[in-house]
Amino acid sequence: MGVNVSIVLPCRNEEASLSLCLNSIKSVMSKLDYSYEIIVSDSSRDRSPIIARKLGARVIKHDKIGYGNALMEGFSASKGEIIVMADADNSYDFQEIPKFLEAIKTSDFVIGSRFKGSINKGAMPFFHRYLGNPILTSILKMFFHTNISDAHSGFRAIKKSALQKLDLNTTGMEFASEMIITAVKKRLKIKELPVNYHKRIGCSKMNSLSDGWKHLRFMLLYSPSYLFFLPGLVIFLLGLLMMILLLPDMITIKGFNFDIHFLILGSFLSLLGFQIILLGLYSRTYSKAVGFEEHDKLIDFIAKHISLERGLLVGLVFFFIGLIISFKIFIYWVLNGFPGIFEVRKLIFASTMGLMGIQLIFSSFFLSLMLVERK
């Protein structure tokens, strides 16, 4: 008889709690009409693997450190059509497994939400409960347009057929975010259930600042619009505004003079912002080209409507605007007998336009190379 359900427990030195977890799982699963296996993905140095084998679990022994590594080792060894995962520290109530198995019938991926359920006193540190988890979950919801309320819950169920579509790669705690983000991008049907969360047995393996940064870093890398486009656009528009205002002459605001130095700063910000925007465009194009993104409206629009020739044309227009302004200044200087002239404002503007034009010309070639397979 084939295995219907694989229950995967990532485990590192959980000898104090593991037997409680395994007995609870066996107790609830014995009442259900499912064939199942319990997999303990273990990198422990204590008695955890001995306890697991004694209680009938399959132990997948490895020396890889990290939450993501442990789960991927367990997933690789699993035989079930449905995979349930939870921590081996007795913080989750395994008597709630049946509602996951019921929910997965009409979805691809089920997540247990501690914030929709109950969090026992002392189960979650104050910083995690009121700052870390809510802030990181809110960022994930904003970046990836999902309604998940607990992005870092470790109690989950997923169909193996859905898991195989995700191509997960991260090795640490950010694996929890990667699962959700890639599931959203692959348009899996996700359901959330309230779960109870208890105080763990033993010492936590988490590093709050390091793990929090890994989650945030992963979300930023998977969301080029927020990492590149928005900061780049703000910087570019600020620099452009400064140049436009200061190109004619110095301006004075409440006794403060803004002159040539701020015009130079405006030029710098314009070029910096423009380059960051282009980097965002590169990253989104690359994500689409290698399959990280199946659908990207901006890149699809560019591939369909903006050809290499049009990009070159706009770049050349920018470049020649700068060149013409510079040439006019040069002709004026020559025709007037090489006098000392002060046309720094116009030269700064001309140089900025010329450099942006050159950036755009070569960026058009680069983007065209990445999009050539997609056209």
PyMOL commands that set and color helices and strands:
alter all, ss='L'
color gray80, all
select helices_A, chain A and resi 18-29+48-54+67-77+94-106+126-144+160-166+175-185+208-221+224-246+260-290+297-305+308-335+344-371
alter helices_A, ss='H'
color red, helices_A
select strands_A, chain A and resi 5-11+36-42+58-61+82-85+109-119+156-159+190-197+251-253+256-258
alter strands_A, ss='S'
color yellow, strands_A
deselect
rebuild
show_as cartoon
